[in-house]
Amino acid sequence: MSNSNINRRKSNEVKVGNVLIGGDNPIVVQSMTDTNTSDIEKTTNQILELAKAGSEIVRVTVNDADAIQAIPYIKDNIQKLGLNIPLVGDFHFNGHILLNKYQSEASHLDKFRINPGNVGKKNKKDKNFGTMIEVACKLDKPVRIGVNWGSLDQDLLADKLDFNNKLDVPKSLDDVMCDVVIASALENAKLAESIGMNKNKIIISCKL
C-alpha cells in the first residue's frame, strides 16, 4: 500500500538530522541496534547493516557514561563511510544525569528519546524530565516523548484508577491504561513546551 492510500492525521513536521518526520512527508523507517553502544566497532557495523536494509533513522541505547562517550566516534565512523543517517539516543533512568554531564557528546545525536515513566517518581520526575528538555533546547535537538504499557507513570495510573473506581459506570482496566498512556504523553509534551521547546521539535509516541 502506498502512502497516498493511507488516511493520515495532519501532524507537525519535525526535522531529525536530514530526515523530515510528520506533516506531509513519507512514513520513515526507524530501527534500533542491539549492540553494547560502547562497543564502537560493532555498533558502527550494525548501523551500516540497518541502513543497507532500508532503515532511515537508527536508535542506539545510551545507558551509561561509556555509551554516551562513544557517540562522537560512532557518528564520525558512519560519516567516514559516507552514511548520513540520523542517530537517536535512547535514554532511560539516568538520562538527565548523562545529558547534563556529557552535553558535548550528546550534541552528536540527532534526537533524544525520552520515556517520562522512566525518569523518576513524583517531584523528581518533572525535575529530571525538565533537565533533559533543557539540554535538548540548548543543543537544538528534537525529542521523542514516548509512553508504553511497560513503563507507565505509576502516579498518574493510580490517580486515573482511583477516579475510575468512583464512576457510576467504570471503564475497563485496558481502557483506563490506554487513557493513561495518552494523557502521560500529552501532559509531558505540554511540560516540554512550557520549558521552552518548540512544537516542531516534539514527536509523541504511544505504544499499547
C-alpha positions, 0 to 999 in steps of 0.5 A: 500500500502506498502512502497516498492510500493511507488516511493520515492525521495532519501532524507537525513536521519535525526535522531529525538530522536530514530526515523530515518526520510528520506533516506531509512527508513519507512514513520513515523507517526507524530501527534500533541496534542491539549492540553494547553502544560502547562497543564502537566497532560493532555498533558502527557495523550494525548501523551500516547493516540497518541502513543497507536494509532500508532503515532511515533513522537508527536508535542506539541505547545510551545507558551509561557514561561509556555509551554516551562517550562513544557517540562522537566516534560512532557518528564520525565512523558512519560519516567516514563511510559516507552514511548520513543517517540520523542517530537517536539516543535512547535514554532511560533512568539516568538520562538527565544525569548523562545529558547534563554531564556529557552535553558535548557528546550528546550534541552528536545525536540527532534526537533524544528519546525520552520515556517520562515513566522512566525518569523518576517518581513524583517531584523528581520526575518533572525535575529530571524530565525538565533537565533533559528538555533543557539540554535538548533546547540548548543543543537544538535537538528534537525529542521523542516523548514516548509512553508504553504499557511497560513503563507507565507513570505509576502516579498518574495510573493510580490517580486515573484508577482511583477516579475510575473506581468512583464512576457510576459506570467504570471503564475497563482496566485496558481502557483506563491504561490506554487513557493513561498512556495518552494523557502521560504523553500529552501532559509531558509534551505540554511540560516540554513546551512550557520549558521552552521547546518548540512544537516542531521539535516534539514527536509523541509516541504511544505504544499499547 
